[in-house]
Amino acid sequence: MALHEHRGDRLRLAHAHCDLAMAHLYGPAPDAALSERHARDGLAIFCAEACEHGQAYAQHVLTQIKTAAGELDEAEQFETHALALFRKEGIKRDVAWSLAHLGDIALMRGRLEQARMYREESLVMFQEIEERNGVCVTLHALAQIAREAGDLQLAQQRLIAGLHLADEWQRPYVLAHGLYELAGVQLAMGCSAHAALLIGIADALVLKQALAYPPHEIARFDGWRNAMRDAMGEAAFATTVQLGARLRLEQAVGMIAER
């Protein structure tokens, strides 16, 4: 009994390290070095205790840390190992999220077909287990892949489908992220005014819900903002964003559909 209790304490400590790693990665004061240290401490404990699910989880956390740092070789290695362990255990939710992360890494490396395959496999699993957040996120990821492939119409369709689900299922984090992504697609289509309206809706939601996104995502969004300012002028951009803050999602999507 004492040995069992000791192992339980060790595993709880390992999970706490991984939770702290995520907090230091995505919290209000990100600290990548501290985040990685906690994740590696957690992984070491899981390995010592021969807990394969824990090992997969810790490697999944390390994937996110390495991805945020742009260290994609290591990120892919960690997630490939995690996916093998998740598949071994047969937990579809974990497999689906692991596939999703591998899809993101493939996209960042410009491997569009590989990214699409990973994400489509994860979408099927998310739908099977009715993982709503996963369905929305994956539709938006498939939109980003379509955009990178030059198919802006498909990207727009995927994003709008995901936005409607995120709104219906009350997923504000995913909803705001999708609005920013749709703004980027509208900008690429030459519709700066529509893009600025979507930025306004997203900004209002972020402020209301106190949402926070990783630094690399914020950098992408800010790049689109700057491009809109250049296309519209500062005054027109600011006015349009303020107008967008007062719109509902269906109004903005309706404007896009009428174009």
Stockholm file with secondary structure:
# STOCKHOLM 1.0

chainA/1-259         MALHEHRGDRLRLAHAHCDLAMAHLYGPAPDAALSERHARDGLAIFCAEACEHGQAYAQHVLTQIKTAAGELDEAEQFETHALALFRKEGIKRDVAWSLAHLGDIALMRGRLEQARMYREESLVMFQEIEERNGVCVTLHALAQIAREAGDLQLAQQRLIAGLHLADEWQRPYVLAHGLYELAGVQLAMGCSAHAALLIGIADALVLKQALAYPPHEIARFDGWRNAMRDAMGEAAFATTVQLGARLRLEQAVGMIAER
#=GR chainA/1-259 SS CHHHHHHHHHHHHHHHHHHHHHHHHHSSSCCHHHHHHHHHHHHHHHHHTTCHHHHHHHHHHHHHHHHHTTCHHHHHHHHHHHHHHHHHHTCHHHHHHHHHHHHHHHHHTTCHHHHHHHHHHHHHHHHHTTCHHHHHHHHHHHHHHHHHTTCHHHHHHHHHHHHHHHHHTTCHHHHHHHHHHHHHHHHHTTCHHHHHHHHHHHHHHHHHHTCCCCHHHHHHHHHHHHHHHHHHCHHHHHHHHHHHTTCCHHHHHHHHHHC
#=GC SS_cons         CHHHHHHHHHHHHHHHHHHHHHHHHHSSSCCHHHHHHHHHHHHHHHHHTTCHHHHHHHHHHHHHHHHHTTCHHHHHHHHHHHHHHHHHHTCHHHHHHHHHHHHHHHHHTTCHHHHHHHHHHHHHHHHHTTCHHHHHHHHHHHHHHHHHTTCHHHHHHHHHHHHHHHHHTTCHHHHHHHHHHHHHHHHHTTCHHHHHHHHHHHHHHHHHHTCCCCHHHHHHHHHHHHHHHHHHCHHHHHHHHHHHTTCCHHHHHHHHHHC
//
